Amino acid sequence: MPSSSVSELARGRHLCSPLRMAEGGYSQFCPVAKGAEIVATRWTPLVLRELMFGEMSFNDIHRGVPRMSRALLSERLRQLESDGIVAKVPREGNPDKGHLWKLTEAGEALREVIESLGRWGLAHGRRRVTGDDYDSTVLMWALRRRVDREALPARRVVVRFDLSGIPHCRTGRRLHWLVLQRDLVDVCLKDPGYPVDCIVSGGIATLVDVYLGHLNWREATHRALAVEGPRDVAGNLDRWLRLDRVVGRDLPIVPPRAR
C-alpha cells in the first residue's frame, strides 16, 4: 500500500475509514435514526409532552420543565419549528403580545410515540425513580392538568399542599397552592391571598405514588397524608383531582388530539 494511503488511514480520512457521526445527526438514512435526531434529544420529549397537553405559551411550557433553562427551551422550540414539528401562531385577540406554539400535523403524529414511551416508563421505569426526581413544582403542574373542572363546585376552592421530602431544598418542605375554578385552574408558588379551604400535608413521595397509581388515595390518607378541611371539600378532593384514576389505564399519559 502506498505510503500516502497509509497516511490517509492514520488521519481517518480514507474512504473506507469508520463513519463519523455528523454534528446533530447520525448520518444514517434509517427511519429510526431520522426520527431519533428530532425526538431523542435531551428534554425534547418533555417539551412535546407539554405541547400535547395543550400548553402553548413559552412560560406555561417552561412550568412543565422547570429544570430546563429558558435559553435551552427557546433553542429546542426553534429547532422543532425548523423541523416542522411546531409552528408559531399569533395570540388570539392580542397579536402584538408575542406568539404561541402549536403542534403541526407532523407534531400531532408524534402523540403515539410519546404515549408509548410513557407507557413503557410506567411498566419498566419505576425502579429508576429516585429522591432527586421528586420535584414538587412538576407534581403540582401535573395535578393541575388532572382536575375535572366539570366536577368542581361553582365557587372557587383553594387547596394548600404542604409537602415534605423535597430534594435540593434547605428545609425539605415546600408550599404550593392549587386554585380550583371551573374556568381556570392554576398553581401558585406564593400565597395567592385567597382563603384556604383545604390543606394536604405529607411526604411528596406518597403523593407521587398516588399520582402514578402505585397507591390509592384512601390508603395514602390513612397512612401518610393528612387532609384538613370541611367534608364537602376534603371528601371530594380525590374526585376533583381524579386521584382515584390511574395514569395509563383510566387516564391517558398524553391526551388525544382535541377534535
DAHU-V340731 format. One record per run of one state. SS is the DSSP state (helix for helix, strand for strand, loop for the rest). FROM is the first residue (numbers start at 1). TO is the last residue. Records with the same first field share a line. If there is no record, write none. Layout:
SS->FROM-TO + FROM-TO
//
This chain:
loop->1-2 + 11-30 + 40-43 + 53-57 + 65-69 + 83-85 + 91-98 + 104-104 + 109-110 + 125-125 + 129-130 + 134-135 + 147-148 + 152-156 + 165-172 + 181-184 + 189-197 + 213-216 + 224-225 + 230-230 + 235-236 + 241-246 + 248-250 + 252-259
helix->3-10 + 31-39 + 44-52 + 58-64 + 70-82 + 105-108 + 111-124 + 126-128 + 131-133 + 136-146 + 149-151 + 204-212 + 217-223 + 231-234 + 237-240
strand->86-90 + 99-103 + 157-164 + 173-180 + 185-188 + 198-203 + 226-229 + 247-247 + 251-251
//
